[in-house]
């Protein structure tokens, strides 16, 4: 059975001076403000599509890594993942150019190189990574902590 998730955005005004809101229909994400300046300058308490993408990627990757470690018989005690998505001007337009996934894990009985290998595999198996593949450079930094 396919899972479908939805979000709604409302925008008012022109791109540079306008602003909007975005919210998920599940109720888990409250209404969040968005603006061009929050996207390209200082957030000032608002979010951006790139921040939401980073959040989705961090969550997806943490689940993929947890699943992979579980299959190895080494379930994690904890995983802390930070995804940093870069939005930059490319030519005449703007583009998400890269995402860096940084994970610190507590995984009893696993060596550093094994953890790095599992993290690399998870980055390939994460559905959000798969959606970005070929369009966005994805880098993974993994360490036990």
Beta strands, then each sheet from edge to edge (+ up, - down):
strand 1: 7-12
strand 2: 19-24
strand 3: 32-34
strand 4: 78-90
strand 5: 93-106
strand 6: 137-144
sheet 1: 1+ 2- 3+
sheet 2: 4+ 5- 6-
end
